[in-house]
Each structure stands twice: as C-alpha cells, then as structure tokens.
Amino acid sequence: MNSFLEPLQYAFMQRALIAAVLVGVVCGTLGCYIVLRRMALIGDALAHSVLPGVAIAFIVGADFFIGAAAAGIVTAGVIGWVTSSSRVKEDAAIGVVFTGAFALGIVLITLIQSKSVDLFHMLFGNVLGVEDRDLYITAGITAGVLLTLLLLYKEMLVHAFDPVFAAAIGLPARALHYLLMLLLSLTVVAALQTVGLVLVVAMLITPASTAYLLTDRFARMLGISAGIGVLSSLIGLFGSYHYNVSSGAAIVLVATLFFFVAILFAPERGVVVRRVRAQRAARRTATEDALKQAHALVTEGTPVTAAALGARMGTGAGEARRRIATLRSQGLLTGEALTPEGDRQAHQMIRAHRLWERYLVDEGGVSWAEVHDEAERLEHVEPLAMAEQLDAALGSPRSDPHGEPIPTPEGELEELRGRVLSDLKVGESARIVAVREQTREGLR
C-alpha cells in the first residue's frame, strides 16, 4: 500500500490527483444530461472542435483555455445554424462541422510544430503536467458548471427528459439547449489536461451510461456517475504512474471496465443477472408444471412415477426423475403421492390457471378452444398475487370456461361429481357440466 501511495509525496502528483477528481466529478455529473438528451455525438463534436481554438490562441498569444472555450461555443452555434437554415439534419451537421474543425486544428498544430512548440498533449492529455494555474481554472469551471446545474436542476431535468414538454410548459427550451452546450464546452476545456480532446467524450458518456444501467432515479444516477468518474480517475491516474502509460488512456480504460462490469452484473439489467433470473424462472416453471401434473396423476389414482409423470408432461423419464427429485427436496412429494403442502400448492396453481382461463374468455375474447395454452403460460406470473386480482375482477367465479371448479383461496377444491358421456345408456339424457378435454382439436 505504501508503495502504491508513494507518488503522493510529489507536488505534481498531488495536483494531478486534484485535477483528476475534479474532472471525474464534473464530467460524470454533466454526462448524465448528455446521455439522457442523446447528445453523445455532439459532445464528441465539441471535444474535437476545440483543437483549432487552442492552436489559434497560441498563434495570437491568448490563453489556451479561452481559445478552447470560444471554439466550443462557436461550434455549437454553427451546428445549430446549419441545422436551422438548411435541409441538413443535426447528425449530419455535427459530422460536417466537427470533422472540419478538427482537421483545421490538426493543420494548425502541425504548422506550429515547426516552431518547436508541442500542442499534441492537448489531444491525449497530460494530467501529470498540470500546473497550479491549470488547477485553478479546472476548479473554477467545475464549480461554475455544478452550481449552474444545481440552481437550474428542475428546468434542466425536464429539458433533458423531454425538450418538447419543457417548451410546452413555458420553459425556454432553446436557451436551455444552448446553456447545456456552453456547459459542455467548458467541461471539455476543464478536461483538456486530464484526458485530452480525443478521450474527453469517454469521461462524459461512459460513467453516465454506467450509472444509467444501475438505477432508474436521476438524482441517484448523478451521484453514481460522479462517483464512477472519480474512481476511474483515481485508479487510472495511479495506474498510469506505476506502469508508465498515458494517464488519459488509463483513466478511460478503467471507466470502460466499470461500464462492461455493469452491463454484465447490474442488479436489474445485467446480462448475467437476467440470464440467471431467466434460468431460475424456467426451473420454477418446470417444477410448477410437474407439481400440477403430479396432482392430476394422484387425482386419477395413478402413482407418481417417472414413467407416468414423463408421459403426462411429454418428456423423457430422465427429466421426469429430476422433476420428482426436486418435488421431494421441496417437501411437496413423498413416495409416489403429494404431501399436504404439495397438494395445497398444486391447488394454488390450478386456481391461477382456471382464473386466467375465465378472464381470457370473459374479458379477453379468447376462444375456449385456445385459452388453455395461454393460461398455461400466464399461470406462472406471480400466481398468488395475480390469482387474487383476477378473482376480484371477475367477481369470484366458481368454475372455469370448461366447467371445472376453481379452488378456493384456501386451496380447497370441490370435487366435480357426475359421469362421463361414454357411461350413458342409449336414450338416456344428461346435462353437461364440464368438458375435460384441453387440446384445441378436441374443443373445436
């Protein structure tokens, strides 16, 4: 640990650390608005377009930061002007303006190179070369941007989510748009020394996109994004020192690593998490189906064996044995019969299934010949909670569309009494109370 923190004894490393933290905070915070407004491309455009401003500032003897800020503001204005005064769409205008500006900047700094002046560190950053004056400018810009976002939090939030709605309720949407462009330009200037023009868009977009994967609350997204920006800056800075690599690239690589970790493991949207959740749901569905079919076997007086359950479910004996083992491990099956708990849970599944059938036929207009398959799929969606909602909406029906009794909320199932039609004698009349055929072909 001591060797890792050893660089902090140097003044240049202390300045670099403060600058990196400031850039991580301001880029992470403003980036949330950029991501929500889907302005990543224009952020990239402004980042590249400040290069000619830096070169021109050097040529005329002005401050680099003033030239960069002016170039960013002019670029935002030119993009808006091209979009409003021609048939060219905004994305095309951005591509034309920022590539042209960047090309001009490359030409200018190439010419300046001949005078033994190196401006290429503006492209890739040089946080270890931050001076006190650079630090003051970065801190001032960070404070100004954050204060503006704080004072106009509600207005900027509404505009970020829906500019049309913002204009409809009387907010100056156009002014807010250009204010965001101004803040973006200033933030790019603040990040010049840390990550450079080429990589600054990554610090604007990557932490915010990572936070977007982790939460649905905007205020929380701001905090997470700023935190990821700071953490990326710290880890990248120390890593660049110890491994002698570009500080800007190291910071961006760490932020990118956080992003892909979030893609894979985000609590709600992570790829791995969703896959695990889907597998669990599939296993639960298979177990519930096996329980329901085991109940049907018991009702018929047939022992719950692998062969009988496999034939009933349309699976092989091996899969049926695994399902039986699962039912036994959960205390739902003992020997070849259901336990009281297994019987109760089976009745809950049957209740959910038959209520869904009743709802789909009565309210959804689904044919009784086709409703069984739909109910088979829907019965696994929160069976207890949904069953009670369906029961209340339907007025507590006692039977499904096929005449089968619906179990009570307590799990009691009324026995359906009667005889099958094949048992009737010739000339004998009867009233049909239920149809147990479930296939589409049999019900048509």
Secondary structure, DSSP 8 states (H G I E B T S, - for coil): -HHHHGGGGSHHHHHHHHHHHHHHHHHHHHHHHHHHTT-HHHHHHHHHHHHHHHHHHHHHT--HHHHHHHHHHHHHHHHHHHHHHSS--HHHHHHHHHHHHHHHHHHHHHHHHTTT---THHHH--GGG--HHHHHHHHHHHHHHHHHHHHTHHHHHHHHH-HHHHHHTT--HHHHHHHHHHHHHHHHHHTTTTTHHHHHHHHHHHHHHHHHHH-S-HHHHHHHHHHHHHHHHHHHHHHHHHHT--HHHHHHHHHHHHHHHHHHH-TTT-HHHHHHHHHHHHHHHHHHHHHHHHHHHHHHT----HHHHHHHHT--HHHHHHHHHHHHHTTSEETTEE-HHHHHHHHHHHHHHHHHHHHHHHTT---TTTHHHHHHHHTTSSHHHHHHHHHHHHT--SB-TTS-B---TTS---------GGGS-TT-----------SHHHH-
